[in-house]
Structures are given as structure tokens and as C-alpha cells.
Amino acid sequence: MRNDIELLVHLCYGDFGHKHSIEPSSLALCVEMSNRIFEGTKRPVQLLYMPVPRDRSDDAYFEPLKHLNLLAETTLSLGLVHQASSNIWSARASACKSWCRRRC
């Protein structure tokens, strides 16, 4: 792939009926996969997306973000707003901010 084409990584658990195919217990697997992608690619990653289940706004879910080796040129995008529970997105946003090294 040419370096002038933006690389966006979208880690997802599916969205059948606005529900993940499995409910992740934390962002640990996403962080591990992301770090491996960053280590293994020779080109910039402009955007990294990670899922957040609609019923999770607790520290345990977001804590693995402290181990994310986010590249300087990479924007982290988290799935905080859901169609079925858009009224509590701010609780999810507050929980993730304490674990992000950079603004998410």
C-alpha cells in the first residue's frame, strides 16, 4: 500500500442488532492487537478505532489503554455513542479520559 494513502484500523466485535457479537471484558485485546500493528507496520496509521459496549463506563474496561503505545500521528477513536444508549455517552467519555495518555 502506498504511504500517501491513509491507513485506518477499525477493531470491531460486530453490530448485529446494535449489539457486539461478543461483549469484550476490557480493551486489553484491542490494545494488544494495536500495539502489534504499530510495531509491525512501516507506515503511519492515521486513525485507530476501538469498540466500547453501550453498558460499559467503568475503569476496568478502559484501564488497558494505559498500555497503548499510540503513535504521535495516530488519532484514537472510541465507540462511545450508541444509537440505543446515546444519553450516557458522557459517562463513557469521562471513564476513558483517565486512562488515555493523549486526548481521545
N, C-alpha and C positions, 0 to 999 in steps of 0.2 A: 504494500500500500504506500502511496506517495505521502511524504511528510507534509505537503500543503493541504491535505485533506484532514479535517478534524476527526479525532478519534473520541467517540463517546462510548463509555462502558455502562451498560444497563443491567444490573444484577436484579433478578426478579424471581418471585415464587409463584407467578401466575395470577390471574384475576378472573377466575370463573365465578360469575355471580357476585362480583365485588368482594371476593374472599381469596386469600392465598391458598394454593394447593396444599401447602403445609404451613403451619404457623411457626416461624422461627423463634427459638427461645431467647436469642440475642443477635447482635450484629457480628458475633465472633467469626462465623464462616465467611461473611461478606468482607470483613476486614482482612482475613487470611487470604482470600482469593484476590482482593485488590492489591495487597502488598506483593503477591507473587506476580501479578500483571505488571505492576510498576517495575519490579526487579527484572522481569523478562523481556520487556519491550525496549526497543532502541529509539522510540519516537515519543513525542509528547502525548499525553492523554488530557484532553481539554475538559471533559466532564465525566464524573463518576456518580451514578445513581444507585442508591441503596433503599430497599423497602422498609417501611415501618408499618406493622399491623395497626389497624384502627383502634384496638383496645390497649395499646402499649404507650405509656408515657412515663414509665418507671426507669430509674437509674440502671437497673440490671440489664435492660435491653440495650441501652446506649453506651454503657461502660467500655465495651471493646473498642470504641472509637479512639480511646487514648493510645491505642497501639497502631492506629492507621498512619502509615508513612506517606501522607498525601504530598504529591509533588507540587512545587510552587506554582506551576502553570495549570493545575487541575482544580476545577470547581467541584465541590461536593454538593450533591443534590439528594435530599432525603424525602421520601414519600410521606409527608406529614399531613396532607389534606386528602380526605377521602369523601367520596360522594355520600356515603351512608353516615358519616360522623364528622362532618366538616366543622361542627361547633366546638370541638375540643382540640383543634389543631394547635392552638397556642400552648396547651399543656405539653404536647409532644415536642414543640419547638423549644420550650424552656428546658425540658429534660435533656435534649441533645446538646444544647449550648454549653452545658457544664463539662461535657466530655470532648467536644471538638477543640482541637488545637488552633484551628483557624475558623473564621466565620463560616457557618453552614447555612 
